Amino acid sequence: MRFGVTHPLIASPYDPGLASGAGIAAVARAAEAAGCSGFGFTDHPAPSRRWLEGGGHDAVDPFVALGFAAAHTTTLRLVPNIVVLPYRNPFLVAKAGATLDRLSGGRFTLAVGAGYLKSEFAALGVPYEERNQLFDEALEVIHLAWTSDEVTFEGRHFSARSVAAQPRPVAEPRPPIWIGGNSSTARQRVADHAEGWCPFPAPAVLARTARTVAMDSVEALADGVDDLRRRVEAAGRDPEGVDVCWSAPAGDPSALEELARIGVTWVQVPVPGDSVEHAVDAVSRYGEEVIARWR
């Protein structure tokens, strides 16, 4: 079991300290010292005021912030939670990811999702109804950009002829890709294209808002992991090589043991978002009381 932290910009209005360079560096360093293996940021470039007032949260740019965190750490994997892939041209995503991977010494994992906020898609000029087609095509482009000396691609949404996407990442054959989402479609994408699945706890009400499948119990998660394993095996791959990341609401060791038993390999550490000091203290205590005991 490995542990990850998503930088706790989890409210609106945000705490200014958590959106500062000093605050990001402090939380990242605390996560590394606590024994965490991953660190990331959310992705909301243009959230609506209605969504923010309904429980949403502000955000910094995940690629810029991950670069800053990388410069202040040495071992943490840089794992956004998560990049909404249809928002961006995949060549730009591939370039940002390759740059992060090179500058961090091969520490980047690209975690991506299809997105769900219609208002944000509209603000960015991206057709919401085509997000799944955009997502799948973008995955193909990123694979090519990270593994080919020259890229030629002709799709419905993206087209390129003899593009040289250099320098490539240092990770071989490329940085890992994780797919977010609770649906069977997300799990099939993992089987076809990726090395990790990151579902999220979603009771029925939240699932409707996020336009995904409800997942509100360990049993539901276990069913999803079993389905993922079958799909990975059917694709001719070893399911033991695929990560599963889940957000654990508490540090109860018995709960972690249950998650490990069903196949969860990464757990997101819960971190308060009211101040840098509170976040650093919570991460440090989690390291002492949970991560150290687990190991």
URRA-V334956 format. One record per residue. OMEGA is omega in degrees with one decimal (* if undefined). NEAR is the number of other C-alpha atoms within 12 Angstrom. D_CENTER is the distance of its C-alpha to the mean C-alpha in Angstrom with 1 decimal. Layout:
BEGIN
omega=(OMEGA	OMEGA)
near=(NEAR	NEAR)
d_center=(D_CENTER	D_CENTER)
END
This chain:
BEGIN
omega=(173.5	-175.2	179.3	178.1	167.5	-177.8	-166.4	163.7	-169.5	-178.3	171.8	5.9	-177.9	171.6	-176.1	-179.9	-179.4	178.4	178.8	176.4	-179.8	-179.4	178.2	179.3	-177.8	-179.1	179.2	179.7	178.4	178.4	179.4	-179.7	-178.8	-179.1	177.3	-178.2	-176.2	-179.2	-176.8	-179.1	175.7	-174.6	175.3	-176.9	-176.0	-179.2	179.8	176.5	179.1	179.5	179.7	-179.0	178.8	178.2	178.0	-176.0	176.2	-176.4	169.1	176.7	-173.2	-177.5	178.0	-177.7	177.6	176.1	178.4	178.8	179.9	-177.7	-178.0	178.9	-178.9	-174.8	-175.8	169.0	-178.2	-171.3	177.9	-175.1	-7.1	174.5	175.9	-168.7	-178.1	179.5	-168.9	169.9	-174.6	176.2	176.1	176.8	180.0	180.0	179.0	-179.7	179.0	178.9	176.9	-178.3	-179.6	-175.7	-179.6	-178.3	176.0	-174.8	-173.7	169.0	179.5	174.9	-171.3	175.2	-177.7	179.2	-177.2	-176.0	-177.9	-178.0	179.3	174.4	-178.3	-179.5	-178.0	178.5	-178.6	-178.5	-177.2	-175.2	-178.2	-173.8	-178.9	176.4	176.0	-178.9	-175.5	179.0	179.8	176.9	179.1	-178.8	-178.4	175.4	-178.2	-177.9	-177.5	-173.6	-175.4	174.9	-179.4	-174.4	168.3	-175.3	176.3	179.7	179.6	-174.2	-175.4	-178.7	178.3	178.6	176.4	177.3	177.3	-176.4	-179.3	-3.9	178.7	177.3	175.7	178.6	-179.9	-2.5	178.4	173.8	176.5	175.0	174.3	-179.5	177.3	177.8	-174.7	-170.8	174.1	176.5	178.3	-179.5	176.8	176.2	175.8	-178.7	-175.5	-166.6	-161.6	-177.0	-179.3	177.2	176.6	171.8	178.3	178.9	-175.9	170.1	-170.7	-177.3	178.7	-179.5	177.8	179.6	-177.9	179.4	179.0	-179.5	178.0	176.0	-170.8	179.9	176.2	179.5	178.4	177.0	179.5	177.0	178.6	179.1	178.0	178.5	178.0	-178.6	178.9	-179.3	179.1	177.8	179.5	177.9	177.8	-178.3	179.7	-179.4	177.5	179.1	-178.1	179.0	171.9	-178.7	-176.4	178.1	-179.2	-177.1	-177.4	-176.8	179.1	-178.4	179.8	176.8	178.3	177.7	178.7	178.6	178.3	-178.1	-177.4	173.8	175.7	-178.0	177.2	176.2	175.2	-178.3	177.5	-176.5	178.4	-175.2	-178.1	178.0	176.4	-176.7	-179.9	179.7	-180.0	179.4	-178.9	179.2	-179.9	179.6	177.3	177.8	-178.4	-171.0	-174.4	-174.3	-179.9	179.7	-178.8	-177.7	*)
near=(32	34	40	42	49	43	54	44	39	29	26	24	21	24	26	22	25	36	32	22	23	19	30	42	30	32	46	46	34	37	45	33	27	34	33	41	35	43	53	45	44	36	40	34	26	27	29	23	18	16	22	22	14	15	17	26	29	32	37	31	26	38	39	25	35	43	37	32	43	36	27	28	30	26	25	39	40	51	48	46	44	38	40	43	42	40	36	33	25	36	33	22	32	39	28	35	45	40	30	37	35	28	27	29	24	29	37	40	41	51	44	45	44	41	39	33	35	27	22	26	27	20	18	21	17	29	25	25	18	22	27	27	22	29	39	32	30	36	39	32	36	40	36	31	36	40	25	25	17	20	24	22	26	16	18	14	24	26	19	21	14	15	19	21	31	23	23	32	36	24	26	18	17	29	37	36	41	39	46	43	42	41	32	27	28	36	38	31	34	44	33	28	34	38	35	42	50	44	46	36	29	26	19	16	15	21	21	16	20	27	21	28	28	27	30	25	23	29	18	23	37	25	21	35	41	23	27	43	33	23	27	29	20	16	19	13	20	17	29	20	22	33	37	44	40	45	34	35	21	20	29	18	22	15	22	32	23	21	33	27	19	29	33	38	32	35	40	42	40	31	38	27	34	25	27	32	23	23	35	34	26	29	40	30	25	34	31	21	20	31	31	20	19	23	17)
d_center=(16.8	14.4	13.1	10.2	10.6	8.8	11.7	13.9	14.7	14.9	18.4	20.6	22.7	20.4	22.0	23.1	22.8	19.1	18.9	21.2	20.9	22.7	20.5	17.2	19.1	20.6	17.5	15.8	19.2	19.7	16.5	17.7	21.2	20.2	19.0	15.2	13.5	10.1	9.4	7.1	7.8	7.6	9.2	12.7	15.3	18.2	18.0	21.4	23.7	24.2	20.5	20.4	23.7	22.7	20.0	17.3	16.2	16.5	13.9	14.3	13.2	9.9	11.6	14.8	13.7	11.8	15.1	17.0	15.2	15.8	19.4	19.9	18.5	19.4	17.4	13.9	11.2	9.1	5.4	4.0	3.0	3.4	6.3	9.2	10.8	14.3	14.7	15.3	17.7	16.0	18.4	17.1	13.5	15.0	17.2	14.8	12.6	15.9	17.3	14.6	15.0	18.8	19.2	17.2	19.0	16.5	13.6	10.7	8.0	6.6	3.6	5.8	7.9	11.6	12.0	14.9	16.7	19.9	21.2	18.3	18.7	22.4	22.2	20.4	22.9	20.6	22.2	20.3	22.3	21.2	17.4	17.2	19.7	17.9	14.6	16.6	18.7	16.1	14.6	18.2	18.7	15.8	17.1	20.5	19.8	18.3	21.1	24.2	26.7	27.5	25.6	27.6	25.9	27.4	25.5	26.0	23.6	23.4	26.2	26.9	29.9	30.1	27.2	26.7	23.1	24.1	23.2	20.8	18.2	19.9	17.7	19.8	19.7	16.5	13.0	11.1	9.0	6.8	7.6	6.8	10.2	13.3	15.8	17.8	16.8	13.1	14.6	17.1	14.7	13.3	17.0	17.8	15.2	12.5	12.1	9.7	9.3	7.1	9.8	10.7	14.3	16.2	20.0	22.0	22.2	18.6	18.0	20.6	19.2	15.7	17.7	16.2	17.8	18.8	17.6	19.5	20.8	20.3	22.6	20.5	17.5	20.0	21.3	17.9	17.5	21.1	20.5	17.6	20.0	22.8	20.9	19.8	23.4	24.8	23.0	24.8	22.0	21.8	19.4	19.7	17.6	14.6	12.0	11.3	9.0	10.7	11.4	15.0	17.3	19.8	20.7	23.4	23.8	25.2	22.1	20.0	22.7	22.4	18.7	19.4	22.4	20.6	18.1	15.0	14.2	11.5	12.0	10.4	13.5	15.0	16.1	18.7	18.4	22.1	22.7	21.7	24.4	23.3	19.7	21.0	23.6	21.2	18.9	22.1	23.7	20.8	21.2	24.9	25.2	22.4	20.7	24.2	25.8	23.2	23.8)
END
